[in-house]
Amino acid sequence: MENERHYCQINVNGFALAATGVVAIIYILCTIVVALAPDLALKLFGTLVHLVNLEKTADMRLTFGGFLAGLIQATLYTYIGAWLVAWLHNKFCQRTQ
C-alpha cells in the first residue's frame, strides 16, 4: 500500500517550476506577437477578455522594462498558483488513503 501513496504524490516544487517554465515561454511568444503584429495581438486579446474595449490601450508601447516586469509577474504568480495546486493535490491524496 505504501507504493500507492508514492504514485499519488506530486513533487510540489518540480510541478511549480515546470508550470512556471511553460508560462514564461508562452509570455515570451506573446511578446513577440505583440511586437511583430500589434493589431492582431489586440484583436486576439480582445476576444480573450470578452471583447472589452481595448482602444484606450492600443497606443501603449512595448519596452524592455515592461516586458521584464510582466515576465516576472507572470512567472511569480504561476509558480505560487502551481505550488498551491500541487500542495492541495498532495493533501487530498493523503485523505483518500
Backbone as numpy.savetxt, mean C-alpha at the origin, in Angstrom:
# Nx Ny Nz CAx CAy CAz Cx Cy Cz
-0.21 -32.47 16.42 -1.02 -31.27 16.42 -0.16 -30.00 16.42
1.04 -30.07 16.94 1.90 -28.88 16.99 2.25 -28.39 15.58
2.39 -29.30 14.61 2.70 -28.90 13.24 1.59 -28.10 12.61
0.34 -28.37 12.98 -0.79 -27.62 12.42 -0.69 -26.15 12.82
-0.29 -25.88 14.05 -0.14 -24.50 14.50 0.95 -23.80 13.70
2.01 -24.51 13.41 3.11 -23.94 12.63 2.63 -23.43 11.27
1.78 -24.19 10.61 1.32 -23.81 9.28 0.30 -22.66 9.33
-0.34 -22.50 10.45 -1.34 -21.45 10.58 -0.70 -20.08 10.85
0.45 -20.06 11.46 1.10 -18.81 11.85 1.77 -18.13 10.66
1.75 -16.80 10.69 2.40 -15.98 9.68 3.56 -15.25 10.33
4.68 -15.17 9.64 5.79 -14.34 10.11 5.34 -12.89 9.94
5.01 -12.24 11.04 4.40 -10.92 11.01 5.30 -9.90 10.31
6.55 -9.87 10.68 7.47 -8.90 10.08 7.71 -9.21 8.60
7.87 -10.46 8.26 8.08 -10.84 6.86 6.88 -10.49 5.99
5.69 -10.74 6.50 4.47 -10.40 5.76 4.37 -8.89 5.56
4.62 -8.14 6.62 4.54 -6.68 6.54 5.57 -6.12 5.57
6.79 -6.66 5.60 7.82 -6.19 4.67 7.48 -6.53 3.22
6.92 -7.71 2.99 6.53 -8.10 1.63 5.44 -7.18 1.09
4.43 -6.92 1.90 3.35 -6.02 1.48 3.88 -4.61 1.24
4.79 -4.16 2.09 5.37 -2.83 1.93 6.16 -2.74 0.63
6.91 -3.78 0.30 7.66 -3.80 -0.95 6.75 -3.71 -2.16
5.65 -4.43 -2.12 4.69 -4.40 -3.23 4.10 -3.00 -3.38
3.71 -2.39 -2.28 3.14 -1.04 -2.35 4.17 -0.04 -2.84
5.42 -0.17 -2.43 6.47 0.74 -2.89 6.62 0.65 -4.41
6.60 -0.56 -4.94 6.72 -0.74 -6.39 5.52 -0.12 -7.11
4.32 -0.37 -6.59 3.12 0.21 -7.19 3.16 1.73 -7.13
3.62 2.28 -6.02 3.72 3.74 -5.87 4.68 4.32 -6.90
5.81 3.68 -7.08 6.80 4.15 -8.06 6.22 4.09 -9.47
5.55 3.00 -9.81 4.92 2.88 -11.13 3.84 3.94 -11.33
3.08 4.22 -10.29 2.06 5.24 -10.36 2.68 6.61 -10.60
3.79 6.88 -9.93 4.49 8.16 -10.12 4.98 8.30 -11.55
5.44 7.22 -12.14 5.90 7.25 -13.53 4.73 7.58 -14.46
3.57 6.97 -14.20 2.38 7.26 -15.02 2.00 8.73 -14.88
2.03 9.25 -13.66 1.68 10.66 -13.44 2.65 11.57 -14.18
3.94 11.22 -14.16 4.94 12.06 -14.83 4.82 12.00 -16.35
4.53 10.83 -16.89 4.50 10.66 -18.35 3.14 10.96 -18.97
2.07 10.71 -18.23 0.72 10.90 -18.77 -0.20 11.48 -17.69
0.01 12.76 -17.34 -0.76 13.33 -16.23 -2.28 13.35 -16.47
-2.72 13.57 -17.70 -4.17 13.57 -17.97 -4.78 12.19 -17.75
-4.09 11.17 -18.22 -4.55 9.79 -18.01 -4.57 9.46 -16.53
-3.52 9.85 -15.82 -3.46 9.59 -14.38 -4.60 10.26 -13.65
-4.93 11.49 -14.05 -6.02 12.22 -13.42 -7.36 11.52 -13.67
-7.56 11.03 -14.88 -8.80 10.31 -15.19 -8.89 8.99 -14.42
-7.78 8.26 -14.36 -7.77 7.00 -13.63 -8.03 7.22 -12.14
-7.39 8.24 -11.58 -7.60 8.51 -10.16 -9.02 8.99 -9.90
-9.57 9.75 -10.83 -10.95 10.20 -10.70 -11.92 9.04 -10.60
-11.70 8.00 -11.39 -12.58 6.83 -11.31 -12.33 6.04 -10.03
-11.10 6.06 -9.56 -10.76 5.34 -8.33 -11.46 5.95 -7.12
-11.59 7.28 -7.10 -12.21 7.95 -5.95 -13.65 8.34 -6.25
-14.28 7.59 -7.12 -15.70 7.74 -7.44 -16.04 9.10 -8.02
-15.21 9.52 -8.98 -15.47 10.71 -9.78 -15.56 12.01 -8.98
-14.74 12.13 -7.96 -14.63 13.39 -7.24 -14.02 14.41 -8.19
-14.42 15.67 -8.10 -13.89 16.70 -8.98 -12.42 16.96 -8.64
-11.56 16.57 -9.54 -10.12 16.72 -9.32 -9.53 17.89 -10.09
-10.36 18.71 -10.69 -9.87 19.82 -11.49 -9.04 20.80 -10.66
-9.36 20.96 -9.39 -8.62 21.88 -8.54 -7.18 21.44 -8.32
-6.94 20.15 -8.36 -5.59 19.63 -8.13 -4.85 19.34 -9.43
-5.46 19.60 -10.55 -4.87 19.23 -11.84 -3.60 20.00 -12.13
-3.40 21.17 -11.53 -2.21 21.96 -11.83 -1.05 21.68 -10.86
-1.20 20.68 -9.99 -0.12 20.35 -9.06 1.07 19.77 -9.84
2.25 20.07 -9.37 3.46 19.61 -10.05 4.11 18.48 -9.25
4.67 17.55 -9.96 5.36 16.42 -9.36 6.78 16.85 -9.00
7.15 16.72 -7.73 8.50 17.06 -7.28 9.14 15.84 -6.63
10.44 15.84 -6.55 11.13 14.73 -5.91 10.79 14.68 -4.42
10.71 15.84 -3.77 10.35 15.88 -2.36 8.95 15.32 -2.11
8.02 15.70 -2.99 6.66 15.19 -2.87 6.61 13.69 -3.11
7.37 13.24 -4.09 7.45 11.80 -4.37 7.97 11.05 -3.16
9.06 11.55 -2.59 9.69 10.88 -1.45 8.76 10.88 -0.23
8.12 12.00 0.03 7.19 12.08 1.17 6.02 11.11 0.98
5.49 11.04 -0.22 4.39 10.11 -0.50 4.82 8.66 -0.38
6.01 8.37 -0.89 6.53 7.00 -0.82 6.72 6.57 0.63
7.27 7.46 1.44 7.48 7.14 2.85 6.14 6.91 3.55
5.18 7.77 3.30 3.86 7.60 3.91 3.20 6.30 3.47
3.20 6.04 2.18 2.54 4.84 1.65 3.16 3.58 2.23
4.49 3.53 2.28 5.14 2.33 2.78 4.98 2.19 4.29
5.02 3.30 5.01 4.84 3.24 6.47 3.43 2.77 6.83
2.43 3.34 6.19 1.05 2.94 6.47 0.81 1.48 6.08
1.41 1.07 4.96 1.25 -0.32 4.53 1.90 -1.27 5.51
3.11 -0.93 5.96 3.80 -1.80 6.91 2.97 -1.97 8.18
2.48 -0.86 8.72 1.68 -0.92 9.95 0.41 -1.73 9.72
-0.29 -1.46 8.63 -1.52 -2.20 8.34 -1.28 -3.68 8.13
-0.27 -4.03 7.35 0.01 -5.45 7.09 0.48 -6.15 8.35
1.26 -5.47 9.18 1.72 -6.04 10.44 0.52 -6.37 11.32
-0.42 -5.43 11.39 -1.62 -5.66 12.20 -2.47 -6.80 11.66
-2.61 -6.89 10.33 -3.36 -8.00 9.74 -2.72 -9.34 10.09
-1.40 -9.44 9.95 -0.71 -10.70 10.26 -0.80 -11.02 11.75
-0.67 -10.02 12.59 -0.76 -10.22 14.03 -2.15 -10.73 14.41
-3.18 -10.09 13.86 -4.54 -10.54 14.14 -4.79 -11.95 13.61
-4.27 -12.24 12.42 -4.40 -13.58 11.86 -3.82 -14.61 12.83
-2.63 -14.33 13.34 -1.99 -15.26 14.27 -2.80 -15.39 15.56
-3.38 -14.31 16.04 -4.22 -14.38 17.25 -5.46 -15.24 17.00
-6.09 -15.07 15.85 -7.27 -15.87 15.52 -6.90 -17.34 15.32
-5.74 -17.61 14.77 -5.30 -19.00 14.59 -5.13 -19.68 15.94
-4.60 -18.95 16.90 -4.40 -19.53 18.24 -5.73 -19.87 18.89
-6.75 -19.07 18.65 -8.06 -19.28 19.26 -8.78 -20.48 18.68
-8.52 -20.81 17.41 -9.26 -21.89 16.76 -8.65 -23.26 17.04
-7.53 -23.28 17.73 -6.90 -24.58 18.00 -7.10 -25.02 19.41
